[in-house]
Amino acid sequence: MNAGLSRRALLTTAASAAFAGAACTPRAEPPPPVSWAGAAHQRGHRLRAGQPLPTAAVQKNAAVLIVGGGIAGLAAARGFAAQGIDDIAVLELEDQPGGNSRGHVLAGMACPLGAHYLPLPTPEAHEVSDWLHELGLLRQHLGRTVADERHLCHSPQERLFIDGAWVEGLLPPADPASDTAAQYRRFAQAVAALQGSQPGPRRFALPAHRSVWSAEVAALDRQTFVHWLQVQGLNDERLRWYLDYCCRDDYGAGIHTVSAWAGVHYFASRHGFSVPGESTGESEGVFTWPEGNAWLVQRLAAPLAARIHGGRTVLQVTEQRHGVQVLAWNEHTQQAENWTAQQLVLATPLFIAARVLQNPPEALRQAAALLLHAPWLVANVHLDAPLLDRPGAPPAWDSVRYAPGGGTALGYVDAMHQSLRPHPGPTVITAYHTLPANERTALLAPDPVPWRDRVLDDLAQTHPDIRRRAQHVALTRWGHAMAVPRPGVQHHPALQALRQLRGRVRFAHADLAGYSVFEEAFTLGSEVASPAPVG
Ligand SMILES: Cc1cc2nc3c(=O)[nH]c(=O)nc-3n(C[C@H](O)[C@H](O)[C@H](O)COP(=O)(O)OP(=O)(O)OC[C@H]3O[C@@H](n4cnc5c(N)ncnc54)[C@H](O)[C@@H]3O)c2cc1C
């Protein structure tokens, strides 16, 4: 793309010149102001045990109630509306719908609070694909599916800081004759062998419940990814770092924690594992927008607007003989509301569903106990000008630093990357940190300063002027960001049972897949609105 090329050249020249100047004049910069944004954890924590329930002052009614307005809840509402059911109410704790896929605006620029991209859907994600066709993001042309390039991530997409320079792509480079390259090839072959080449349903489908489950796949789900890599003799530091990064990025936990099923599924459900310079496979396009997947949320929510009731924290759900009763706290009026419905979908994380639902089914108790959720920290940093850069590949949408020693950072994306402005200028970068569970409590501390400093210290490793350029840091803490696909989760009977329930109370959330991506949430939400049980 021409605009991308001229932008790339400009950025590289400007940044290199500035980097040289900055090296001569180091000075301490006052830290930028910092604030919390996004998730209202105080609302969710109303549910903690021991809090007395309020008495409802208001009585409301709907044919179908959906608790939780994330992707799954919105997709469920869309599904019921498509069946001609008008009387739907979505009760959402936050003021805005979208859950983990909400967006933010900093210094007038849109940026993500959480989810920021959607890969081109695989054949099994046909509900997602149909909806993207409706939106015009996909269309059929001469028998092929074509994506609207304006919404695909512009080039250059990704870069990695390694050995003192930026390189294109995220896989650490390796001499073709090196042991690293040999291990890349062996991993690619192992993934391809597990994928299989037989026509028909795939072993690693996305959504995952549409996969063919076999003894071989089940064995992957019984062990950690690192154990499987060990058995395969795949111990190269660069390969391990890359796989760990991919798992932390998609699953919120690394190769020591996630199952080998999850580690393989990451690649096998899409285009496999590509060895640079040797791959014959298709490259993977992703849709992205300045505000991340909030772009999709807005389009999912718009037709449902009047049916979405923000600022409603659901405290209790009681299934009754002729309906369902819901006690919700209206965060705006500070009053309790009593809602009744014929049917209800719990589209919240399962540990919340288990807390609010009276007499939960045994499968829900088991599933809630099974799933561990990873905490994340997301930092949106408003920059008044482009950052100084290290040599090598030019600025990309996603920039990551190779750090085999560990650390929580996953790199950052640039909200202005998709803009076609001819000159680089102010922007917002969004830095992601996936945290170990023992840092969840520290995330609740009221003072954001230590977290800001941690984010900026990490960014300073590649951009020494970050403190000078940063005008404001907005931090979002996700205490229970996503379910971690540990061994034993993927095919757990409790999750299968909850997916298939088609009674008065149903469940829809990415948790039901045992891990969290848009396609899972959207499919599970769409399926729950269908009258028939699903496999
Ligand atoms: C930091 C981060 C980055 C991510 N990046 C990506 C990405 O780039 N691409 C991708 O595909 N996926 C990404 N994900 C995964 C993301 O979680 C899914 O894409 C998707 O948004 C999950 O949707 P959901 O509806 O299943 O869950 P949620 O987003 O968890 O929605 C649940 C909803 O229920 C509401 N709720 C909870 N309790 C109550 C209550 N008591 N009463 C009323 N409402 C309640 C919540 O506020 C929320 O809106 C990311 C996740 C995080 C946290």
The ligand as a MOL file (V3000), in Angstrom:
LIG
                    3D

  0  0  0     0  0            999 V3000
M  V30 BEGIN CTAB
M  V30 COUNTS 53 58 0 0 0
M  V30 BEGIN ATOM
M  V30 1 C -7.0120 -7.3920 27.4230 0
M  V30 2 C -7.7380 -8.3100 26.4990 0
M  V30 3 C -7.3870 -8.3770 25.1550 0
M  V30 4 C -8.0730 -9.2250 24.2910 0
M  V30 5 N -7.7580 -9.2210 22.9720 0
M  V30 6 C -8.4930 -9.9480 22.0990 0
M  V30 7 C -8.3220 -9.7980 20.7050 0
M  V30 8 O -7.5160 -8.9710 20.2510 0
M  V30 9 N -9.0840 -10.5620 19.8750 0
M  V30 10 C -10.0080 -11.4440 20.3620 0
M  V30 11 O -10.6660 -12.1250 19.5720 0
M  V30 12 N -10.2140 -11.5750 21.6810 0
M  V30 13 C -9.5040 -10.8410 22.5520 0
M  V30 14 N -9.7630 -10.9060 23.8870 0
M  V30 15 C -10.7730 -11.8740 24.3510 0
M  V30 16 C -12.1690 -11.2710 24.5900 0
M  V30 17 O -12.4310 -11.5880 25.9120 0
M  V30 18 C -13.2190 -11.8680 23.6550 0
M  V30 19 O -12.9090 -11.4730 22.3180 0
M  V30 20 C -14.6620 -11.4210 23.9110 0
M  V30 21 O -14.7450 -10.0350 24.0510 0
M  V30 22 C -15.3090 -12.1270 25.1070 0
M  V30 23 O -16.6790 -11.8060 25.1080 0
M  V30 24 P -17.6910 -12.4510 26.1580 0
M  V30 25 O -19.0350 -11.8930 25.8700 0
M  V30 26 O -17.5490 -13.9090 26.1480 0
M  V30 27 O -17.1750 -11.9850 27.5820 0
M  V30 28 P -17.0480 -10.6190 28.3850 0
M  V30 29 O -16.3650 -9.6220 27.5650 0
M  V30 30 O -16.4530 -11.0350 29.6840 0
M  V30 31 O -18.5490 -10.1380 28.6300 0
M  V30 32 C -19.2710 -10.4170 29.8170 0
M  V30 33 C -20.1300 -9.2140 30.1440 0
M  V30 34 O -20.8810 -9.4980 31.3120 0
M  V30 35 C -20.9260 -8.3160 32.1010 0
M  V30 36 N -21.2350 -8.7010 33.4800 0
M  V30 37 C -20.4500 -9.3950 34.3390 0
M  V30 38 N -21.0920 -9.5530 35.5140 0
M  V30 39 C -22.2980 -8.9660 35.3830 0
M  V30 40 C -23.4000 -8.8120 36.2620 0
M  V30 41 N -23.4040 -9.3110 37.4990 0
M  V30 42 N -24.4870 -8.1400 35.8050 0
M  V30 43 C -24.5260 -7.6450 34.5420 0
M  V30 44 N -23.4950 -7.7730 33.6660 0
M  V30 45 C -22.4070 -8.4290 34.1020 0
M  V30 46 C -19.5340 -7.7320 31.9250 0
M  V30 47 O -19.4690 -6.3800 32.3020 0
M  V30 48 C -19.3030 -7.9550 30.4490 0
M  V30 49 O -19.7690 -6.8930 29.6730 0
M  V30 50 C -9.1030 -10.0580 24.7860 0
M  V30 51 C -9.4510 -9.9970 26.1420 0
M  V30 52 C -8.7940 -9.1210 26.9800 0
M  V30 53 C -9.2110 -9.0510 28.4170 0
M  V30 END ATOM
M  V30 BEGIN BOND
M  V30 1 1 1 2
M  V30 2 1 2 3
M  V30 3 2 2 52
M  V30 4 2 3 4
M  V30 5 1 4 5
M  V30 6 1 4 50
M  V30 7 2 5 6
M  V30 8 1 6 7
M  V30 9 1 6 13
M  V30 10 2 7 8
M  V30 11 1 7 9
M  V30 12 1 9 10
M  V30 13 2 10 11
M  V30 14 1 10 12
M  V30 15 2 12 13
M  V30 16 1 13 14
M  V30 17 1 14 15
M  V30 18 1 14 50
M  V30 19 1 15 16
M  V30 20 1 16 17
M  V30 21 1 16 18
M  V30 22 1 18 19
M  V30 23 1 18 20
M  V30 24 1 20 21
M  V30 25 1 20 22
M  V30 26 1 22 23
M  V30 27 1 23 24
M  V30 28 2 24 25
M  V30 29 1 24 26
M  V30 30 1 24 27
M  V30 31 1 27 28
M  V30 32 2 28 29
M  V30 33 1 28 30
M  V30 34 1 28 31
M  V30 35 1 31 32
M  V30 36 1 32 33
M  V30 37 1 33 34
M  V30 38 1 33 48
M  V30 39 1 34 35
M  V30 40 1 35 36
M  V30 41 1 35 46
M  V30 42 1 36 37
M  V30 43 1 36 45
M  V30 44 2 37 38
M  V30 45 1 38 39
M  V30 46 1 39 40
M  V30 47 2 39 45
M  V30 48 1 40 41
M  V30 49 2 40 42
M  V30 50 1 42 43
M  V30 51 2 43 44
M  V30 52 1 44 45
M  V30 53 1 46 47
M  V30 54 1 46 48
M  V30 55 1 48 49
M  V30 56 2 50 51
M  V30 57 1 51 52
M  V30 58 1 52 53
M  V30 END BOND
M  V30 END CTAB
M  END
